[in-house]
Amino acid sequence: DGRRPYLTIGWTDHENLRDERAEAFRSILWPGVYEWSHVIRATCAGTFITPPAKAEEMYSPENFGRCATEMVIID
């Protein structure tokens, strides 16, 4: 019937936030669409290009997905 066996709010097992990247880990990820967000703080004004988010299987990195890059303008 399309339902997942568990609630997907807070779907990460572990989150790793660093200065240059943010990572989310999940041991089993059922098919579907997931959203993960985090808050960042700008330290200077300017126009920046954010790299695409990338998802991959830990032990099979040939299975991966990627989104588009985005432009961020800080006034």
C-alpha positions in Angstrom: 0.0 0.0 0.0 3.0 2.3 -0.3 3.5 2.9 3.5 7.0 2.8 4.9 7.5 0.5 7.9 8.6 3.4 10.2 8.1 7.1 10.5 10.5 9.1 8.2 10.5 12.4 10.1 13.9 12.6 11.6 15.0 9.8 9.2 18.7 10.1 9.7 20.6 7.7 12.0 23.5 10.1 12.3 24.3 13.7 11.2 27.8 15.0 10.8 28.1 18.8 10.5 31.5 20.3 9.6 32.8 23.7 8.4 33.0 22.6 4.8 30.2 20.0 4.5 27.2 18.4 6.2 26.5 14.7 6.1 23.5 12.6 6.9 23.7 8.8 7.4 21.0 6.1 7.3 21.6 2.3 7.6 18.5 1.4 5.6 16.8 3.9 3.3 13.5 2.8 1.7 12.6 4.1 -1.8 11.0 7.5 -1.8 11.6 11.2 -1.5 13.4 12.5 1.6 14.2 16.1 2.7 17.0 17.1 5.0 17.8 20.7 5.8 20.1 22.6 8.1 20.7 26.3 9.0 23.8 28.1 7.9 25.1 31.6 8.9 26.6 34.0 6.4 29.8 35.6 7.6 30.1 38.1 4.6 28.0 39.5 1.9 28.4 38.3 -1.7 27.2 35.9 -4.4 28.0 32.3 -3.9 27.5 29.0 -5.8 26.6 26.1 -3.6 27.8 22.7 -4.7 25.2 20.0 -5.5 24.0 17.7 -2.7 25.1 14.1 -3.4 23.7 10.9 -2.0 25.5 7.5 -2.4 25.5 4.1 -0.9 28.4 3.7 1.5 29.7 0.4 0.2 28.5 0.9 -3.4 29.4 4.4 -4.3 28.6 3.7 -8.0 24.9 4.0 -6.9 24.4 7.7 -6.4 22.3 10.7 -7.0 22.9 14.5 -7.2 20.9 17.7 -7.3 21.5 20.9 -9.2 23.8 23.7 -8.0 22.3 26.8 -6.6 23.2 30.5 -6.5 23.0 32.2 -3.1 23.0 36.0 -2.8 23.8 37.5 0.6 23.1 41.3 0.9 
